[in-house]
Every structure is written in C-alpha cells, then in structure tokens.
Amino acid sequence: MTKYISLKVNDVDIKLDYFVQAFVDHTVRGMLESLEDTESVRELDLTLEGDTIGIQLNSKHISTNNFVNKIMKSTLSGMVAPLKGVSSEVRSMRVQIKQ
C-alpha cells in the first residue's frame, strides 16, 4: 500500500477510506503499467483537465495520445463519480500517490 494518496475532484478534496484509497491506488497503477515506457510508481501526479490527462511519474512527464486520454478520463471519472463530495460532472481531477 502507498504511504500517501490524495484525490481532488473539481477543486474539492475527497476523503478516502481504506477501501477507496486501495481501489484508486490499484486502478491508477494498473492503467499506468499498461502504458509503454512506464515504471513502478514511486511518485505520481496525475491530472485531468477537461479532456486532457497529465502524468508526472517519478519526476518524468509521460506523454499520452488522444485514445489514452479518452479511456483514462472515462475510467477515472466513472471511478470517482459515486464518491461522497463529488456532486457534479467531473471536470477536473488530481490524484497524487507517493510510495
């Protein structure tokens, strides 16, 4: 399990219980491991702004194409939509993970 994980949706900090923290952690790690030229997560800053995904993995920028942006946005938005504190369409998101 990670030492630190935070989630912000539409500029609102979302409190994570143990189950949700583990679910977000494993889902995000799984998506990143499926991309080319990635490595194990030690430090991650993943952002979603509109239709654009930004990934800083272990201090390196990871480029994504349009398909990856769409599938990651859909997955991330669906994952956080039912959480307490997420009251509208997901327009922006930030996930930070530190090992």
Secondary structure, DSSP 8 states (H G I E B T S, - for coil): --SEEEEEETTEEE---HHHHHHHHHHHHHHHHTSTT----SEEEEEEETTEEEEEETTEEE---HHHHHHHHHHHHHHHTTSTT--S---EEEEEEE-
